[in-house]
Amino acid sequence: MTLPADPPNNTAQMASPSYRLAALDGDFLLGDSMRGVRFLLEYAKAEEALRAWGVRSTIVVFGSARVGPDHGERQARWYEEARTFGRIASERGGAILKGSGPRDNVVATGGGPGIMEAANRGAAEAGAPSVGFNITLPHEQEPNRYSTPELTFRFHYFAMRKMHLAMRANALVVFPGGFGTFDELFEILTLRQTDKAPPIPIVLFDEAYWRSVVGFDALIEHGMIAAKDMELIRFAEDAEGVWAQLLKCGLKPGESIEAEALT
């Protein structure tokens, strides 16, 4: 009696990386050729969540991660004013839904500690959602505990994070900070100066700090910017003053800009 032959052994084929479903193949998705796809995924994931929460527009708050309520009198004041502003903007801007309409002027930060934590904290104390756009860093940044969990994102690409910070922004409020804060501030200022972004108000908190670390007058003197470019910037010394400047510069509570240049 002849016994049937053993079935062909296809273990090697089943184990081959090429046999994995593309969507489940981590090595493939993290390869160089898929960088564009990963960029798209970072856009789409945050976009889907923001739409699900009805976030139509934001007020972006930048500032140092190194500032805290117990870091000296001046820094403690920055922290508390950012916290107060987060509450004011959330209560008055349209982030708290009354009915089924979209949310406007939702506080959005870089998601980390310091000034970012303070602004998210103020929003949470108002009972409003707020956004945290975190970034993966070599020294891992963790999200602060006040951003809305479902609106707490993590990005690999700075460029995509910046795009999400800018594309819904009705206004930009910048507290004292260092290189990272400068990077975000001058990114938006450049977009405004070149009319690549809508005419949103930009308010810098603590004029003495900003004039001490940025030579605005020197830039004008050397012809690097025009005197009228300073009209892009307003200054304020407390949270109520920030809100007043935003309204003076055209912020409409409960309404969204037409962000055509960034969509």
C-alpha positions as CSV (number, residue, x, y, z in Angstrom):
1,M,0.0,0.0,0.0
2,T,1.4,3.4,-1.0
3,L,1.1,6.1,1.7
4,P,0.1,9.6,0.6
5,A,3.0,12.1,0.3
6,D,3.4,14.7,3.0
7,P,1.8,18.0,2.0
8,P,4.3,20.6,0.9
9,N,5.9,22.6,3.7
10,N,5.1,26.3,3.3
11,T,6.4,27.5,6.6
12,A,9.0,29.7,5.0
13,Q,6.4,31.4,2.8
14,M,4.0,32.0,5.7
15,A,6.8,33.5,7.8
16,S,8.1,35.8,5.1
17,P,7.7,39.5,5.7
18,S,6.4,39.9,2.2
19,Y,3.4,37.7,3.1
20,R,2.2,40.1,5.9
21,L,-0.8,42.2,5.3
22,A,0.6,45.7,4.4
23,A,-1.5,47.4,7.0
24,L,-0.2,45.1,9.7
25,D,3.5,45.1,8.7
26,G,5.2,47.4,11.1
27,D,8.6,47.1,9.4
28,F,7.1,48.1,6.1
29,L,5.0,51.0,7.5
30,L,8.1,52.4,9.3
31,G,10.3,52.2,6.3
32,D,11.6,55.1,4.2
33,S,9.2,54.5,1.4
34,M,6.2,55.0,3.6
35,R,7.1,58.3,5.1
36,G,4.5,60.1,3.1
37,V,1.8,57.6,4.3
38,R,2.9,58.1,7.9
39,F,2.6,61.9,7.4
40,L,-0.9,61.4,6.0
41,L,-1.8,59.1,9.0
42,E,-0.7,61.7,11.5
43,Y,-2.9,64.3,9.7
44,A,-6.0,62.0,9.4
45,K,-6.0,60.6,13.0
46,A,-6.1,64.0,14.7
47,E,-8.4,65.4,12.1
48,E,-11.0,62.6,12.7
49,A,-10.9,63.0,16.4
50,L,-11.2,66.8,16.3
51,R,-14.2,66.6,13.9
52,A,-15.8,64.0,16.1
53,W,-15.6,66.4,19.0
54,G,-17.0,69.3,16.9
55,V,-13.8,71.4,17.2
56,R,-14.2,73.9,14.4
57,S,-11.7,76.5,15.6
58,T,-9.1,77.0,18.4
59,I,-7.2,79.5,20.3
60,V,-3.6,78.3,20.4
61,V,-1.5,79.0,23.5
62,F,2.3,78.7,23.4
63,G,4.8,79.2,26.2
64,S,7.6,77.5,28.0
65,A,7.4,74.0,29.4
66,R,9.8,75.1,32.2
67,V,7.4,77.5,33.9
68,G,5.6,76.4,37.0
69,P,3.5,77.7,39.8
70,D,6.4,77.3,42.3
71,H,9.3,78.6,40.1
72,G,9.6,82.1,41.4
73,E,7.2,85.0,41.6
74,R,7.4,86.1,38.0
75,Q,7.1,82.6,36.5
76,A,4.3,81.7,38.9
77,R,2.4,84.8,37.7
78,W,2.9,83.7,34.0
79,Y,1.5,80.2,35.0
80,E,-1.5,81.6,36.8
81,E,-2.3,84.1,34.1
82,A,-2.2,81.3,31.4
83,R,-4.4,79.2,33.6
84,T,-6.9,82.2,34.0
85,F,-6.8,82.8,30.3
86,G,-7.6,79.2,29.5
87,R,-10.7,79.5,31.7
88,I,-11.7,82.8,30.3
89,A,-11.3,81.7,26.6
90,S,-13.2,78.5,27.3
91,E,-16.1,80.2,29.1
92,R,-16.5,83.0,26.7
93,G,-15.3,81.7,23.4
94,G,-17.7,79.0,22.4
95,A,-15.8,75.8,23.5
96,I,-18.7,74.7,25.8
97,L,-21.5,73.4,23.6
98,K,-25.0,74.8,24.1
99,G,-27.0,72.6,21.8
100,S,-25.6,70.7,18.8
101,G,-23.5,73.4,17.2
102,P,-19.7,73.2,16.6
103,R,-17.1,74.2,19.3
104,D,-15.2,77.4,18.6
105,N,-12.1,78.9,20.2
106,V,-11.2,75.7,21.9
107,V,-7.9,76.1,23.8
108,A,-5.1,74.2,22.1
109,T,-1.5,73.8,23.3
110,G,1.6,71.7,22.7
111,G,0.2,69.3,25.4
112,G,3.2,69.4,27.7
113,P,4.0,70.9,31.1
114,G,4.5,74.6,32.1
115,I,2.4,77.2,30.3
116,M,0.8,74.5,28.2
117,E,-0.4,72.7,31.3
118,A,-1.7,76.0,32.8
119,A,-3.9,76.8,29.7
120,N,-5.3,73.3,29.5
121,R,-5.9,73.4,33.3
122,G,-7.9,76.6,33.0
123,A,-10.0,75.1,30.3
124,A,-10.7,72.0,32.4
125,E,-11.7,74.1,35.3
126,A,-14.2,75.8,33.1
127,G,-15.7,72.4,32.2
128,A,-14.5,72.7,28.6
129,P,-12.5,70.4,26.3
130,S,-9.0,71.4,25.3
131,V,-6.5,70.0,22.9
132,G,-2.9,68.8,23.5
133,F,-0.7,68.4,20.4
134,N,2.3,66.5,21.9
135,I,5.5,65.6,20.1
136,T,7.8,62.6,20.5
137,L,11.2,63.8,21.7
138,P,14.4,62.0,22.6
139,H,13.7,63.0,26.2
140,E,10.1,61.8,26.2
141,Q,7.5,64.5,26.7
142,E,4.5,63.3,28.5
143,P,1.1,64.9,28.2
144,N,-0.1,67.0,31.0
145,R,-3.1,65.7,32.9
146,Y,-5.5,68.5,32.0
147,S,-5.9,68.2,28.2
148,T,-9.0,66.2,27.2
149,P,-7.9,62.6,26.9
150,E,-9.7,62.0,23.5
151,L,-8.1,65.2,22.2
152,T,-4.6,64.4,23.4
153,F,-2.4,63.6,20.4
154,R,1.2,62.6,19.8
155,F,3.1,63.4,16.7
156,H,6.4,62.3,15.3
157,Y,6.6,65.0,12.7
158,F,7.0,68.6,13.9
159,A,5.6,69.8,10.5
160,M,2.3,67.9,10.9
161,R,2.0,69.1,14.5
162,K,2.5,72.7,13.4
163,M,-0.1,72.3,10.7
164,H,-2.7,71.1,13.1
165,L,-1.8,73.9,15.5
166,A,-2.2,76.5,12.8
167,M,-5.0,75.2,10.6
168,R,-7.9,75.8,13.0
169,A,-6.4,78.8,14.9
170,N,-8.7,81.8,15.4
171,A,-5.9,83.4,17.5
172,L,-2.4,82.9,18.9
173,V,-1.5,83.8,22.5
174,V,2.2,83.5,23.3
175,F,3.5,83.5,26.8
176,P,7.3,83.8,27.6
177,G,9.3,80.8,26.3
178,G,12.5,79.7,24.7
179,F,13.5,78.1,21.4
180,G,10.4,76.0,20.9
181,T,8.1,79.0,21.7
182,F,10.1,81.2,19.3
183,D,9.9,78.5,16.6
184,E,6.1,78.4,16.8
185,L,5.7,82.1,17.1
186,F,7.8,83.0,14.2
187,E,6.3,80.3,12.0
188,I,2.9,81.9,12.5
189,L,4.3,85.5,12.1
190,T,5.9,84.4,8.8
191,L,2.6,83.0,7.6
192,R,0.8,86.2,8.5
193,Q,3.5,88.5,7.1
194,T,3.3,86.6,3.7
195,D,-0.5,86.3,3.8
196,K,-0.2,82.5,3.8
197,A,-2.5,82.5,6.8
198,P,-5.7,84.3,7.6
199,P,-5.6,87.5,9.6
200,I,-5.7,86.1,13.1
201,P,-4.7,88.1,16.2
202,I,-1.3,87.4,17.8
203,V,-0.9,88.5,21.4
204,L,2.3,88.3,23.3
205,F,2.1,88.2,27.1
206,D,4.5,90.4,29.1
207,E,5.8,93.1,26.8
208,A,8.9,93.7,28.8
209,Y,10.0,90.1,28.5
210,W,9.4,90.0,24.7
211,R,11.2,93.3,24.0
212,S,14.1,92.1,26.2
213,V,14.6,88.9,24.2
214,V,13.6,90.0,20.7
215,G,15.1,93.1,19.1
216,F,12.0,94.2,17.2
217,D,13.2,97.8,16.9
218,A,16.6,96.5,15.7
219,L,14.9,94.4,13.0
220,I,13.1,97.5,11.7
221,E,16.3,99.6,12.0
222,H,18.3,97.1,9.9
223,G,15.5,96.8,7.3
224,M,14.8,93.2,8.1
225,I,11.1,93.8,8.7
226,A,8.9,96.8,7.9
227,A,7.6,99.0,10.6
228,K,4.0,98.0,9.7
229,D,4.9,94.3,10.3
230,M,4.7,95.1,14.1
231,E,1.0,95.7,13.5
232,L,0.8,91.9,13.4
233,I,1.6,91.8,17.2
234,R,-0.3,93.0,20.2
235,F,0.9,92.9,23.8
236,A,-1.0,92.3,27.1
237,E,-0.1,92.1,30.8
238,D,-2.9,89.9,32.2
239,A,-5.4,87.3,31.1
240,E,-8.3,89.8,30.8
241,G,-6.0,92.1,28.8
242,V,-5.2,89.2,26.4
243,W,-8.9,88.5,25.9
244,A,-9.6,92.2,25.4
245,Q,-6.9,92.4,22.7
246,L,-8.3,89.4,20.9
247,L,-11.7,90.9,20.8
248,K,-10.2,94.3,19.7
249,C,-8.4,92.5,16.9
250,G,-11.5,90.8,15.6
251,L,-11.9,87.5,17.4
252,K,-15.6,86.6,17.3
253,P,-16.7,84.3,20.2
254,G,-18.5,81.3,18.8
255,E,-17.3,81.9,15.2
256,S,-14.6,80.4,13.0
257,I,-12.2,82.1,10.6
258,E,-12.2,81.0,7.0
259,A,-8.8,79.1,7.0
260,E,-8.5,78.7,3.3
261,A,-4.8,79.2,3.2
262,L,-4.1,76.3,5.5
263,T,-6.7,73.7,4.3
